Amino acid sequence: MSSASWNPIRAGALMLAAILLWSGSAGAQTGAIPEAALREPWNQQLAILQSLSASILAADGDVRTQLGDELALLQVALGEFEVQVDRVIDRILADAQFPYAAAETSQALSIQLAEVHARFEALYAALAVQERADVRAAQASLDTLRTILQEKARFERDLTNAFGSGTQQQRVELATRWWNGEERAIAVKKLVAGLREELEAVYERKPG
C-alpha cells in the first residue's frame, strides 16, 4: 500500500484486524472472494519474475530495449491497480455508502486487472516464455480473479455481508483480506521496478 494513502483510520482498523486474526475469529471468514484468490496470482507471478531475473538482465540490443519498455508499462499498470485497491480498503473502512458502488468498483478493478494481464503477457512474449507451464498457470490464475471481479456478484456479496452485519469487525476483516492480497501485488511491482532499474544500469555501464 503506498505510504501516501495510509491514514490513521486504516492503521487502527488493520491493527484491530491483526488482533482478530491472532484470536482466530477472523480466520473463519473466507468470504465470497477468498483471500487465496486475491494473493495467489501475485505469488505465482513473483516466482516467475524471480526465475527470469537473470535472463532479463542478460538481454542485449533491441531485446533489452523492448524488455525495458515492457517492464515500465507493467510497473505503471500494477501501480494503477494498487491505487484502486487502496481506495477499496479506505471505503470499506470509512464509507457507509460503498455497497451502492460495489458493481462499478468491481468492474473497474477487473478492467485494470485485464491491463495488468496484458502487460504480463507482452513481457513473457518478449522473453519467449509465454508457453511455459508456470507462466500459463499464473496468467490463468490472474484471469480467474479478473473474471470474478468482472462478474461483480461476489464482490457485491462481500460488501453486503460486511456492511449488513452491523459490526465494524466484518468490515475490518474484509479490508484486511484485500490488504493481504495487495501486499503481494506490491511485492511484484517492487520487483518489476527493481529489474527495470537494474536493466537500465547495465545498459549505462556498457562501453560506448
Backbone as CSV, one residue per row, in Angstrom:
resi,resn,N_x,N_y,N_z,CA_x,CA_y,CA_z,C_x,C_y,C_z
1,MET,0.858,-1.172,0.000,0.000,0.000,0.000,0.892,1.220,0.000
2,SER,0.672,2.175,-0.860,1.538,3.330,-0.934,1.455,4.147,0.337
3,SER,2.597,4.714,0.779,2.621,5.439,2.041,1.748,6.675,2.006
4,ALA,1.582,7.242,0.806,0.793,8.470,0.715,-0.675,8.225,1.025
5,SER,-1.136,6.982,0.802,-2.552,6.719,1.010,-2.851,6.176,2.399
6,TRP,-1.815,5.944,3.209,-2.020,5.417,4.560,-2.639,6.474,5.442
7,ASN,-3.575,6.096,6.298,-4.181,7.071,7.192,-4.474,6.408,8.525
8,PRO,-4.703,7.216,9.576,-4.918,6.659,10.917,-6.118,5.738,11.012
9,ILE,-7.190,6.016,10.256,-8.370,5.163,10.311,-8.005,3.757,9.877
10,ARG,-7.309,3.660,8.737,-6.925,2.350,8.244,-5.915,1.687,9.174
11,ALA,-4.973,2.465,9.686,-3.953,1.898,10.581,-4.596,1.259,11.798
12,GLY,-5.539,1.993,12.417,-6.197,1.454,13.596,-7.041,0.242,13.273
13,ALA,-7.718,0.293,12.129,-8.569,-0.822,11.757,-7.765,-2.073,11.463
14,LEU,-6.660,-1.912,10.767,-5.857,-3.075,10.433,-5.145,-3.628,11.660
15,MET,-4.851,-2.765,12.637,-4.294,-3.274,13.896,-5.330,-4.140,14.604
16,LEU,-6.588,-3.674,14.586,-7.663,-4.475,15.163,-7.790,-5.800,14.423
17,ALA,-7.645,-5.757,13.091,-7.750,-6.982,12.307,-6.664,-7.977,12.693
18,ALA,-5.464,-7.463,12.960,-4.379,-8.358,13.371,-4.720,-9.065,14.679
19,ILE,-5.339,-8.326,15.600,-5.749,-8.931,16.873,-6.805,-10.000,16.638
20,LEU,-7.762,-9.704,15.748,-8.817,-10.662,15.447,-8.254,-11.921,14.804
21,LEU,-7.313,-11.729,13.881,-6.708,-12.881,13.227,-5.942,-13.725,14.231
22,TRP,-5.250,-13.066,15.167,-4.486,-13.790,16.186,-5.418,-14.643,17.050
23,SER,-6.578,-14.091,17.348,-7.508,-14.818,18.209,-8.225,-15.942,17.471
24,GLY,-8.151,-15.902,16.125,-8.770,-16.959,15.331,-10.161,-16.633,14.839
25,SER,-10.753,-15.530,15.291,-12.127,-15.233,14.897,-12.211,-14.793,13.452
26,ALA,-11.180,-14.103,12.963,-11.231,-13.633,11.583,-10.918,-14.735,10.602
27,GLY,-10.156,-15.718,11.017,-9.744,-16.768,10.108,-10.910,-17.560,9.550
28,ALA,-12.027,-17.576,10.259,-13.165,-18.357,9.798,-13.897,-17.686,8.648
29,GLN,-13.615,-16.417,8.396,-14.317,-15.674,7.368,-13.581,-15.831,6.039
30,THR,-14.059,-16.707,5.163,-13.417,-16.886,3.869,-13.953,-15.893,2.852
31,GLY,-15.213,-15.567,2.931,-15.784,-14.559,2.062,-16.139,-15.093,0.692
32,ALA,-16.923,-14.318,-0.037,-17.287,-14.669,-1.401,-16.053,-14.688,-2.296
33,ILE,-15.136,-13.745,-2.053,-13.829,-13.763,-2.725,-12.805,-14.122,-1.651
34,PRO,-12.338,-15.361,-1.603,-11.417,-15.759,-0.538,-10.061,-15.082,-0.687
35,GLU,-9.352,-14.998,0.423,-8.055,-14.335,0.406,-7.093,-14.995,-0.571
36,ALA,-7.170,-16.304,-0.711,-6.262,-17.009,-1.631,-6.417,-16.501,-3.057
37,ALA,-7.648,-16.174,-3.460,-7.868,-15.667,-4.817,-7.238,-14.303,-5.021
38,LEU,-7.098,-13.534,-3.938,-6.503,-12.201,-4.012,-4.982,-12.236,-3.910
39,ARG,-4.433,-13.301,-3.322,-2.987,-13.386,-3.087,-2.236,-14.249,-4.098
40,GLU,-2.796,-15.404,-4.435,-2.018,-16.394,-5.171,-1.592,-15.972,-6.575
41,PRO,-2.422,-15.234,-7.328,-1.938,-14.803,-8.647,-0.628,-14.018,-8.551
42,TRP,-0.498,-13.203,-7.523,0.710,-12.386,-7.365,1.879,-13.226,-6.879
43,ASN,1.626,-14.187,-5.995,2.694,-15.093,-5.572,3.249,-15.860,-6.765
44,GLN,2.379,-16.307,-7.654,2.817,-17.038,-8.840,3.621,-16.139,-9.776
45,GLN,3.138,-14.922,-10.008,3.858,-14.002,-10.890,5.216,-13.631,-10.285
46,LEU,5.257,-13.471,-8.978,6.505,-13.123,-8.304,7.547,-14.220,-8.509
47,ALA,7.134,-15.462,-8.335,8.066,-16.579,-8.504,8.593,-16.650,-9.935
48,ILE,7.742,-16.392,-10.914,8.174,-16.422,-12.312,9.176,-15.312,-12.594
49,LEU,8.875,-14.108,-12.153,9.791,-12.986,-12.393,11.144,-13.224,-11.735
50,GLN,11.126,-13.811,-10.550,12.394,-14.127,-9.886,13.192,-15.136,-10.700
51,SER,12.501,-16.101,-11.290,13.183,-17.110,-12.095,13.717,-16.545,-13.406
52,LEU,13.135,-15.432,-13.861,13.532,-14.825,-15.134,14.515,-13.665,-14.966
53,SER,14.843,-13.318,-13.738,15.672,-12.134,-13.492,16.984,-12.179,-14.260
54,ALA,17.669,-13.308,-14.207,18.970,-13.404,-14.879,18.821,-13.233,-16.384
55,SER,17.795,-13.816,-16.975,17.570,-13.696,-18.417,17.262,-12.254,-18.810
56,ILE,16.474,-11.586,-17.983,16.136,-10.193,-18.271,17.385,-9.318,-18.248
57,LEU,18.194,-9.495,-17.220,19.375,-8.641,-17.067,20.474,-8.972,-18.071
58,ALA,20.420,-10.164,-18.662,21.421,-10.554,-19.660,21.030,-10.123,-21.069
59,ALA,19.827,-9.595,-21.241,19.352,-9.207,-22.574,20.211,-8.097,-23.160
60,ASP,20.271,-8.076,-24.485,21.093,-7.075,-25.161,20.344,-6.537,-26.371
61,GLY,20.823,-5.422,-26.871,20.304,-4.849,-28.108,18.838,-4.498,-28.050
62,ASP,18.135,-4.834,-29.136,16.722,-4.479,-29.251,15.872,-5.202,-28.195
63,VAL,16.266,-6.418,-27.839,15.516,-7.166,-26.832,15.577,-6.447,-25.493
64,ARG,16.756,-5.940,-25.147,16.899,-5.205,-23.892,15.999,-3.975,-23.886
65,THR,15.971,-3.268,-24.993,15.117,-2.079,-25.088,13.646,-2.450,-24.938
66,GLN,13.238,-3.524,-25.618,11.850,-3.967,-25.529,11.494,-4.382,-24.107
67,LEU,12.392,-5.113,-23.466,12.131,-5.545,-22.096,12.015,-4.349,-21.154
68,GLY,12.871,-3.358,-21.346,12.787,-2.150,-20.529,11.442,-1.468,-20.679
69,ASP,10.967,-1.396,-21.920,9.665,-0.778,-22.180,8.534,-1.583,-21.546
70,GLU,8.598,-2.903,-21.696,7.530,-3.750,-21.152,7.507,-3.709,-19.625
71,LEU,8.678,-3.700,-19.006,8.730,-3.606,-17.550,8.156,-2.276,-17.068
72,ALA,8.449,-1.195,-17.792,7.922,0.118,-17.403,6.402,0.142,-17.486
73,LEU,5.853,-0.422,-18.563,4.394,-0.458,-18.728,3.738,-1.337,-17.666
74,LEU,4.379,-2.464,-17.351,3.851,-3.343,-16.314,3.873,-2.657,-14.956
75,GLN,4.940,-1.937,-14.676,5.038,-1.215,-13.401,3.912,-0.191,-13.269
76,VAL,3.625,0.513,-14.330,2.538,1.501,-14.310,1.193,0.815,-14.080
77,ALA,0.949,-0.295,-14.782,-0.324,-0.999,-14.641,-0.510,-1.531,-13.223
78,LEU,0.559,-2.066,-12.651,0.488,-2.548,-11.268,0.262,-1.398,-10.294
79,GLY,0.884,-0.260,-10.563,0.690,0.909,-9.710,-0.744,1.402,-9.736
80,GLU,-1.370,1.362,-10.911,-2.771,1.774,-11.010,-3.676,0.815,-10.242
81,PHE,-3.372,-0.477,-10.310,-4.157,-1.446,-9.542,-3.990,-1.187,-8.046
82,GLU,-2.778,-0.893,-7.612,-2.531,-0.596,-6.196,-3.364,0.592,-5.733
83,VAL,-3.416,1.636,-6.542,-4.204,2.820,-6.193,-5.679,2.451,-6.044
84,GLN,-6.191,1.646,-6.965,-7.594,1.258,-6.899,-7.888,0.442,-5.636
85,VAL,-6.993,-0.478,-5.295,-7.223,-1.298,-4.112,-7.115,-0.460,-2.846
86,ASP,-6.195,0.498,-2.823,-6.124,1.426,-1.688,-7.477,2.094,-1.459
87,ARG,-8.109,2.516,-2.538,-9.410,3.179,-2.416,-10.469,2.210,-1.911
88,VAL,-10.420,0.967,-2.387,-11.359,-0.046,-1.917,-11.235,-0.217,-0.407
89,ILE,-10.005,-0.351,0.067,-9.770,-0.544,1.501,-10.269,0.658,2.298
90,ASP,-9.945,1.855,1.830,-10.391,3.068,2.521,-11.919,3.117,2.621
91,ARG,-12.592,2.785,1.520,-14.047,2.894,1.502,-14.711,1.791,2.324
92,ILE,-14.105,0.603,2.357,-14.636,-0.448,3.228,-14.629,0.022,4.675
93,LEU,-13.556,0.693,5.061,-13.391,1.099,6.455,-14.176,2.355,6.818
94,ALA,-14.427,3.235,5.848,-14.905,4.559,6.229,-16.110,5.079,5.451
95,ASP,-16.598,4.351,4.447,-17.670,4.883,3.603,-18.903,3.982,3.696
96,ALA,-19.888,4.433,4.445,-21.102,3.637,4.642,-21.887,3.443,3.351
97,GLN,-21.646,4.287,2.347,-22.359,4.200,1.076,-21.660,3.304,0.065
98,PHE,-20.528,2.726,0.443,-19.724,1.979,-0.513,-20.469,0.819,-1.178
99,PRO,-21.342,0.080,-0.458,-22.047,-1.016,-1.135,-22.833,-0.582,-2.366
100,TYR,-23.262,0.679,-2.408,-24.015,1.158,-3.558,-23.120,1.318,-4.788
101,ALA,-21.809,1.374,-4.573,-20.860,1.498,-5.681,-20.141,0.187,-5.951
102,ALA,-20.656,-0.900,-5.391,-19.944,-2.187,-5.486,-19.777,-2.644,-6.931
103,ALA,-20.837,-2.588,-7.720,-20.780,-3.119,-9.081,-19.772,-2.352,-9.932
104,GLU,-19.828,-1.030,-9.881,-18.911,-0.244,-10.706,-17.470,-0.380,-10.223
105,THR,-17.282,-0.529,-8.911,-15.940,-0.704,-8.375,-15.359,-2.042,-8.820
106,SER,-16.161,-3.092,-8.747,-15.712,-4.422,-9.169,-15.356,-4.418,-10.654
107,GLN,-16.163,-3.753,-11.446,-15.898,-3.659,-12.882,-14.588,-2.925,-13.153
108,ALA,-14.373,-1.821,-12.445,-13.139,-1.050,-12.640,-11.904,-1.869,-12.272
109,LEU,-12.000,-2.628,-11.195,-10.891,-3.490,-10.794,-10.618,-4.542,-11.868
110,SER,-11.669,-5.105,-12.430,-11.491,-6.137,-13.457,-10.846,-5.565,-14.707
111,ILE,-11.210,-4.348,-15.067,-10.613,-3.700,-16.241,-9.123,-3.464,-16.029
112,GLN,-8.761,-3.021,-14.826,-7.351,-2.798,-14.546,-6.572,-4.107,-14.505
113,LEU,-7.176,-5.157,-13.986,-6.510,-6.455,-13.985,-6.323,-6.984,-15.403
114,ALA,-7.256,-6.685,-16.291,-7.090,-7.074,-17.696,-5.861,-6.386,-18.293
115,GLU,-5.646,-5.135,-17.927,-4.460,-4.405,-18.392,-3.191,-5.020,-17.818
116,VAL,-3.219,-5.352,-16.529,-2.053,-5.992,-15.908,-1.760,-7.325,-16.593
117,HIS,-2.795,-8.108,-16.836,-2.642,-9.399,-17.503,-2.004,-9.214,-18.881
118,ALA,-2.478,-8.243,-19.628,-1.937,-7.985,-20.966,-0.472,-7.563,-20.910
119,ARG,-0.120,-6.779,-19.903,1.263,-6.321,-19.779,2.192,-7.482,-19.405
120,PHE,1.718,-8.385,-18.534,2.496,-9.592,-18.245,2.664,-10.418,-19.508
121,GLU,1.586,-10.562,-20.279,1.634,-11.378,-21.493,2.658,-10.817,-22.475
122,ALA,2.704,-9.494,-22.606,3.663,-8.873,-23.515,5.093,-9.090,-23.038
123,LEU,5.316,-8.996,-21.735,6.651,-9.226,-21.191,7.087,-10.668,-21.423
124,TYR,6.190,-11.607,-21.141,6.540,-13.015,-21.317,6.762,-13.358,-22.788
125,ALA,6.006,-12.715,-23.681,6.214,-12.936,-25.113,7.580,-12.412,-25.542
126,ALA,7.985,-11.265,-25.003,9.301,-10.712,-25.336,10.421,-11.629,-24.876
127,LEU,10.164,-12.380,-23.813,11.146,-13.326,-23.294,10.967,-14.726,-23.885
128,ALA,9.940,-14.893,-24.734,9.634,-16.173,-25.384,9.369,-17.288,-24.361
129,VAL,8.681,-16.942,-23.272,8.362,-17.944,-22.245,6.856,-18.052,-22.030
130,GLN,6.063,-17.472,-22.919,4.624,-17.400,-22.675,3.950,-18.767,-22.655
131,GLU,4.607,-19.792,-23.208,4.026,-21.135,-23.202,4.536,-22.004,-22.064
132,ARG,5.396,-21.462,-21.221,5.876,-22.232,-20.083,4.704,-22.564,-19.170
133,ALA,4.732,-23.753,-18.567,3.594,-24.205,-17.761,3.313,-23.276,-16.592
134,ASP,4.359,-22.813,-15.904,4.125,-21.948,-14.742,3.613,-20.584,-15.164
135,VAL,4.063,-20.123,-16.337,3.569,-18.841,-16.853,2.093,-18.947,-17.204
136,ARG,1.732,-20.019,-17.885,0.324,-20.211,-18.248,-0.558,-20.326,-16.997
137,ALA,-0.048,-21.021,-15.983,-0.821,-21.180,-14.746,-1.000,-19.839,-14.035
138,ALA,0.061,-19.056,-13.978,-0.022,-17.751,-13.316,-0.967,-16.818,-14.048
139,GLN,-0.893,-16.816,-15.366,-1.781,-15.967,-16.149,-3.231,-16.421,-16.010
140,ALA,-3.451,-17.729,-15.951,-4.817,-18.242,-15.755,-5.350,-17.845,-14.381
141,SER,-4.496,-17.900,-13.383,-4.893,-17.524,-12.033,-5.278,-16.048,-11.964
142,LEU,-4.487,-15.205,-12.611,-4.788,-13.776,-12.641,-6.085,-13.522,-13.397
143,ASP,-6.298,-14.266,-14.481,-7.518,-14.090,-15.260,-8.742,-14.573,-14.497
144,THR,-8.568,-15.574,-13.651,-9.682,-16.029,-12.816,-10.136,-14.930,-11.871
145,LEU,-9.177,-14.240,-11.260,-9.525,-13.115,-10.384,-10.207,-12.015,-11.182
146,ARG,-9.695,-11.746,-12.384,-10.321,-10.729,-13.232,-11.773,-11.097,-13.529
147,THR,-12.010,-12.368,-13.839,-13.365,-12.829,-14.156,-14.297,-12.684,-12.956
148,ILE,-13.811,-13.060,-11.786,-14.615,-12.915,-10.563,-15.062,-11.469,-10.390
149,LEU,-14.147,-10.553,-10.589,-14.468,-9.135,-10.414,-15.346,-8.611,-11.546
150,GLN,-15.126,-9.101,-12.748,-15.954,-8.673,-13.870,-17.407,-9.090,-13.671
151,GLU,-17.608,-10.258,-13.060,-18.974,-10.736,-12.832,-19.680,-10.006,-11.690
152,LYS,-18.920,-9.316,-10.837,-19.421,-8.368,-9.830,-20.114,-8.989,-8.624
153,ALA,-20.823,-10.103,-8.813,-21.713,-10.611,-7.764,-20.969,-10.951,-6.479
154,ARG,-19.792,-11.540,-6.596,-19.088,-11.963,-5.386,-18.513,-10.773,-4.620
155,PHE,-18.051,-9.759,-5.333,-17.597,-8.538,-4.667,-18.777,-7.849,-3.981
156,GLU,-19.909,-7.782,-4.666,-21.107,-7.188,-4.080,-21.532,-7.951,-2.829
157,ARG,-21.447,-9.282,-2.885,-21.850,-10.096,-1.740,-20.942,-9.835,-0.539
158,ASP,-19.641,-9.731,-0.790,-18.713,-9.437,0.301,-19.053,-8.111,0.976
159,LEU,-19.326,-7.089,0.171,-19.657,-5.784,0.749,-20.996,-5.834,1.489
160,THR,-21.977,-6.484,0.892,-23.288,-6.580,1.531,-23.189,-7.284,2.878
161,ASN,-22.444,-8.377,2.925,-22.286,-9.119,4.177,-21.553,-8.301,5.227
162,ALA,-20.479,-7.623,4.806,-19.675,-6.859,5.761,-20.440,-5.653,6.305
163,PHE,-21.105,-4.922,5.414,-21.809,-3.714,5.850,-23.143,-4.050,6.504
164,GLY,-23.723,-5.187,6.124,-25.004,-5.557,6.692,-24.903,-6.224,8.044
165,SER,-23.687,-6.532,8.469,-23.511,-7.235,9.745,-23.810,-6.345,10.943
166,GLY,-23.686,-5.030,10.736,-23.918,-4.102,11.834,-22.730,-3.950,12.765
167,THR,-21.622,-4.622,12.459,-20.423,-4.508,13.286,-19.240,-4.076,12.419
168,GLN,-18.294,-3.380,13.051,-17.088,-2.967,12.334,-16.168,-4.150,12.065
169,GLN,-16.278,-5.183,12.864,-15.344,-6.301,12.770,-15.318,-6.910,11.372
170,GLN,-16.487,-7.150,10.779,-16.501,-7.782,9.463,-15.960,-6.858,8.388
171,ARG,-16.149,-5.565,8.552,-15.566,-4.635,7.583,-14.047,-4.633,7.700
172,VAL,-13.548,-4.695,8.921,-12.101,-4.762,9.139,-11.538,-6.046,8.533
173,GLU,-12.242,-7.156,8.718,-11.784,-8.428,8.166,-11.727,-8.371,6.643
174,LEU,-12.743,-7.763,6.030,-12.767,-7.652,4.572,-11.634,-6.751,4.085
175,ALA,-11.433,-5.619,4.759,-10.338,-4.719,4.385,-8.990,-5.411,4.509
176,THR,-8.835,-6.201,5.558,-7.581,-6.914,5.784,-7.343,-7.950,4.691
177,ARG,-8.418,-8.618,4.278,-8.299,-9.603,3.201,-7.772,-8.943,1.929
178,TRP,-8.322,-7.775,1.600,-7.858,-7.067,0.407,-6.434,-6.554,0.580
179,TRP,-6.096,-6.093,1.783,-4.727,-5.631,2.013,-3.734,-6.777,1.880
180,ASN,-4.081,-7.954,2.370,-3.179,-9.100,2.264,-2.934,-9.479,0.808
181,GLY,-3.952,-9.304,-0.041,-3.751,-9.512,-1.470,-2.915,-8.416,-2.085
182,GLU,-3.215,-7.173,-1.726,-2.486,-6.045,-2.307,-1.008,-6.082,-1.931
183,GLU,-0.714,-6.527,-0.727,0.676,-6.588,-0.280,1.520,-7.453,-1.211
184,ARG,0.936,-8.542,-1.727,1.670,-9.397,-2.667,1.790,-8.721,-4.032
185,ALA,0.755,-8.004,-4.456,0.842,-7.262,-5.719,1.916,-6.185,-5.634
186,ILE,2.039,-5.546,-4.481,3.075,-4.527,-4.292,4.459,-5.162,-4.369
187,ALA,4.604,-6.371,-3.832,5.893,-7.070,-3.927,6.266,-7.316,-5.382
188,VAL,5.274,-7.658,-6.202,5.524,-7.850,-7.633,5.947,-6.525,-8.271
189,LYS,5.227,-5.459,-7.942,5.555,-4.158,-8.517,6.970,-3.725,-8.150
190,LYS,7.370,-3.960,-6.910,8.717,-3.596,-6.475,9.775,-4.383,-7.232
191,LEU,9.518,-5.663,-7.465,10.474,-6.474,-8.221,10.564,-5.985,-9.656
192,VAL,9.434,-5.690,-10.264,9.416,-5.171,-11.633,10.214,-3.872,-11.712
193,ALA,9.978,-2.962,-10.753,10.704,-1.692,-10.740,12.205,-1.923,-10.574
194,GLY,12.561,-2.858,-9.691,13.969,-3.153,-9.475,14.632,-3.723,-10.709
195,LEU,13.950,-4.624,-11.406,14.500,-5.198,-12.626,14.678,-4.140,-13.708
196,ARG,13.693,-3.258,-13.834,13.798,-2.185,-14.824,14.990,-1.286,-14.526
197,GLU,15.167,-0.926,-13.263,16.286,-0.068,-12.884,17.624,-0.763,-13.109
198,GLU,17.697,-2.047,-12.775,18.942,-2.794,-12.994,19.254,-2.914,-14.478
199,LEU,18.226,-3.140,-15.284,18.415,-3.247,-16.731,18.960,-1.940,-17.292
200,GLU,18.438,-0.828,-16.828,18.929,0.468,-17.262,20.367,0.690,-16.808
201,ALA,20.677,0.256,-15.585,22.031,0.419,-15.061,23.031,-0.415,-15.850
202,VAL,22.626,-1.640,-16.224,23.502,-2.488,-17.036,23.789,-1.817,-18.375
203,TYR,22.773,-1.241,-18.959,22.933,-0.550,-20.252,23.898,0.634,-20.111
204,GLU,23.753,1.390,-19.037,24.599,2.566,-18.837,26.055,2.185,-18.588
205,ARG,26.287,0.986,-18.012,27.660,0.551,-17.736,28.354,-0.012,-18.971
206,LYS,27.574,-0.361,-19.996,28.190,-0.955,-21.196,29.011,0.106,-21.929
207,PRO,30.178,-0.283,-22.444,31.001,0.689,-23.164,30.311,1.174,-24.420
208,GLY,30.536,2.481,-24.738,30.016,3.217,-25.837,29.369,2.534,-26.925
